[in-house]
Amino acid sequence: MAEFEEVSRKSKLHPKPTGLKLQYGTAGFRTTAKHLDHVMFRMGLLAVLRSKKTRSTIGVMVTASHNPEDDNGVKLIDPMGEMVALTWEEYASQLANAEQEELLHSLNDIVKKETIDMSQEARVIVGRDTRPSSESLSRAVFDGVQCLGSHFHDYGLVTTPQLHYMVYCQNTQGSATLEDYYKKHSQAFLHLTKNAPVHANAQRRLLVDGANGIGALKLRELEAFLQKQLLVALFNDGSTGKLNHLCGADYVKVQQKPPQGIQMEVGERCCSFDGDADRIVYYYTNSDGHFHLLDGDKIATLISTFLKELITEAGLDLQVAAVQTAYANGSSTRFLEDTMKMTVVCTKTGVKHLHHAAQKFDVGVYFEANGHGTVLFSRAAEEQIHQLAKSPDITNEKKHAIQLLDNTVNLINQTVGDALSDMLLIEAVLAVRGMGVQDWDAMYTDLPNRQLKVKVADRRVISTTDAERRVVSPAGLQEAIDKLVAKYQQARSFVRPSGTEDVVRIYAEADTQESADALAHEVSLAVYNLAGGVGEEPKPLKL
C-alpha cells in the first residue's frame, strides 16, 4: 500500500532486535527500556490504525508504572478512556514481534481484518512519565504516527490517569487541558468538604510519598487549585531519589512498611503513589510503632459504605456493589456482605476485569488490593443524581445527602484508577465523616496474609476457575491446597499463574501471621512438587 512507503523507510531507524518476543498484557508492554524503541514506533502506527477504525482520538502512554527506573513500557488508551480492546492487544503483540521484513505485511493484515479506511483522519495524543528514557521513546511514537500522515498532540509529562481522562474528554467534549482536570477535581473536593464538621484529625497534614515520579510533579500543580484546604507534605518528590526505589505504593504494599525518605509522626495520615500515579495506599504508625496499611480493600470499604449511606439518605433506589479479586482480604468481604449488607462480586485479577464487572451496576466500586481502582456510575444513575440535585422539591433531609453525592460523582475519575483523584476522595470522605485514619482502620481488622511466588518451567500448566480461586490443573493440586487450608483457622489460599513470567503466585491468609506464613510456605511446596518447580525448593519463611 502506498500509505506504507514512509513506514518502510522510517522503520529502519527503529530496528527490532532479532528474535525478541514481547506480549501486550493488562499493563501494555513492559521491559528494559533499551529494547523498546521499535515497539514505541510500531505502537504509534497501531494507534493511528485504531483511531481510523474508531474515528476517535486514541491515547499512547509511555510508562512502566511501578517497575524500576531502567524499565519502560507503553499502553494504548481507547476512546472512552478505557484500556484498548482485547483484539487490539493481540494486534499490538503481532506488530511488536514482526521481524523487520514482515512489518508491512502485519500492518496490511490488520487493515484488512478491521476493514480500515486509510483515508479516514486520525487523532493521537501522547503522554509520558519521568523516566530518563521516556522522552526519547515518546519521539519514536511520534515517528510512527507521522509515518502514516497523521497528527499527534504531545501532552508531555502527565500521569497515566490524566492521559486516560484527556482521551475521554477529547472524544466527548472536543478538547481537554490539564487545567480543566485540576479545576474539575479541585472544585468538587472544595464543595464536598466546605460543610465538613470541624475535627482535630481532619485538620492535620497529609504526608504523601510521590515515589520520585510523575505523581509528585502533578500533585504540586494540583495544590495550587485547592485553596489550602488540604495541607500536603510531599516526600520522595524526584529531586534526589530514584523512581520507585525503596518507595512508592508497590513497595509499601509488598514490604508492609513505610517508604524510605518520609518523616512520619505517630498517627499521621500518610499515602504513597506508584510511579505513574494510578495506585494509592494509605498507612500510619501507632504509639507502639506498629505499622498499619490501609490498602485497596480498606479504600474500597471506606468509599462504598460512604456512597451507600448517601444513596440511602437521598432516597435513591440504586444498587451499590463492591468488585473484588481473590486477593481481597477475607475480612473486607465479610464486613461488606454481613455488616453493610452490600453486594460483593469477585472477578479475575486485572483492572480490565474489575472495570467491566463494575459497569454492570448502578454504582460499582472496585479497587485491587494494590490500591488501583475507582468508582463507576451508570449513565442513568449519574443523570438521576444530577437531576435530583437541581430539583426544587427535594426535602431538606435529603438535600444535603444528594449534594454530597453529586459532588462525589464529579470528584471521581471514572476512566481509570487515579491516585490524585482517589486521594482527594478519601480525604473528603474522612473530613465529611469527621474520621481520622485510625477510625477508618478500625472499620474492620484485616486477616494476616502472605504472598509468595514459585518459579516453574511453564506457567501454563496451571489453569484456574471461579475467578482464579480454584485450580483446575495440574491434577491433585487443588486437593492438596484444600487439605492444607483445613489445618488452620479462618484460612484460605489460592494460586494463579503470572501473566508475564514463568512463576506461580501464592496467596494465603489465616487467623495469625504465623499460620498465614506457614500455610503460604506449604502451598508453595505443593506447587513446586506438582506444577514443575525449578531451582531450589521453597524454604520456610523466617518468622
Summary of the structure (lengths in Angstrom):
residues: 543
radius of gyration: 23.7
end to end distance: 64.0
largest distance: 70.9
contacts: 1967
relative contact order: 0.09
helix: 44%
strand: 19%
